[in-house]
Amino acid sequence: MITVHHLKQSRSTRVLWLLEELNLPYQVIEHERDAQTRLAPESLKKIHPLGKAPVIVDGDVTLCESAAILEYIVSQQPSSPLKPAIDAAHFPQYLEWLHFAEGSLAMPVVINAIMKMEDRSGNAPLDGYIAKELAVDFAYIDNTLSQQSYFAGEDFTIADIMMALLLARAGDYGLLEGRENIQRYLATIKQRPAYQKASAYH
Ligand SMILES: N[C@@H](CCC(=O)N[C@@H](CS)C(=O)NCC(=O)O)C(=O)O
């Protein structure tokens, strides 16, 4: 059985969400953020040298990086509707969004949140760069979701789990105003029982 090391209010919700979608058994070990720094506690460093979440332990395997963990879990399923076949029409688009979440979108969303936590202002190069990244990314995402129901076409996949958690956080930070297609997408996603069960771990 997979053990999920879950840090509250973190990307480890993605792993819990996938396990709920697949109805797989799992064990959760919860870790609390430091109240002041919001960083992970020492307990996570005992599981993985990076001391970040998510981390899973599955027998001899200890694995970090949310996208890698999702791929690892779906790869173990004999056939999973959550990962398109390699020759499916939407497979390239699936790959793009699966990696876009952490490769492109996470950085400006997270830095924006940290800047707000620190109540920073007046750092013109950084403010301008983050604002430009968010505008470009959200325009591209909104346009994609104006044409299809999910990130890889009409089927829900793990690319949605990667993207939707970040978009939900972006919504919490007030970054999605006017992005009607993203908002409509999120409203649908948030109705999924697996998303709701995973989010309850907060
Ligand atoms: N790209 C990694 C990011 C991992 C990461 O930064 N996790 C954050 C939580 S969302 C964390 O553990 N932060 C606490 C810390 O760095 O001390 C992933 O997708 O898993």
The ligand as an SDF file (V2000), in Angstrom:
LIG
                    3D

 20 19  0  0  0  0  0  0  0  0999 V2000
    7.8080   20.6400   -8.0020 N   0  0  0  0  0  0  0  0  0  0  0  0
    7.5700   20.0190   -6.7280 C   0  0  0  0  0  0  0  0  0  0  0  0
    7.3950   21.1180   -5.6840 C   0  0  0  0  0  0  0  0  0  0  0  0
    7.4880   20.5790   -4.2640 C   0  0  0  0  0  0  0  0  0  0  0  0
    7.2870   21.7120   -3.2570 C   0  0  0  0  0  0  0  0  0  0  0  0
    7.8600   22.8090   -3.3810 O   0  0  0  0  0  0  0  0  0  0  0  0
    6.4520   21.4470   -2.2520 N   0  0  0  0  0  0  0  0  0  0  0  0
    6.1380   22.4640   -1.2730 C   0  0  0  0  0  0  0  0  0  0  0  0
    4.6690   22.3450   -0.8690 C   0  0  0  0  0  0  0  0  0  0  0  0
    3.5500   22.7200   -2.1460 S   0  0  0  0  0  0  0  0  0  0  0  0
    6.9030   22.2570    0.0160 C   0  0  0  0  0  0  0  0  0  0  0  0
    7.1180   21.1400    0.4200 O   0  0  0  0  0  0  0  0  0  0  0  0
    7.2470   23.3580    0.6670 N   0  0  0  0  0  0  0  0  0  0  0  0
    7.8060   23.3570    1.9890 C   0  0  0  0  0  0  0  0  0  0  0  0
    9.2730   23.6110    2.0280 C   0  0  0  0  0  0  0  0  0  0  0  0
    9.8810   23.8440    0.9690 O   0  0  0  0  0  0  0  0  0  0  0  0
    9.8040   23.6290    3.1360 O   0  0  0  0  0  0  0  0  0  0  0  0
    6.3210   19.1310   -6.8620 C   0  0  0  0  0  0  0  0  0  0  0  0
    5.5000   19.3420   -7.7600 O   0  0  0  0  0  0  0  0  0  0  0  0
    6.1880   18.1600   -6.0900 O   0  0  0  0  0  0  0  0  0  0  0  0
  1  2  1  0
  2  3  1  0
  2 18  1  0
  3  4  1  0
  4  5  1  0
  5  6  2  0
  5  7  1  0
  7  8  1  0
  8  9  1  0
  8 11  1  0
  9 10  1  0
 11 12  2  0
 11 13  1  0
 13 14  1  0
 14 15  1  0
 15 16  2  0
 15 17  1  0
 18 19  2  0
 18 20  1  0
M  END
$$$$
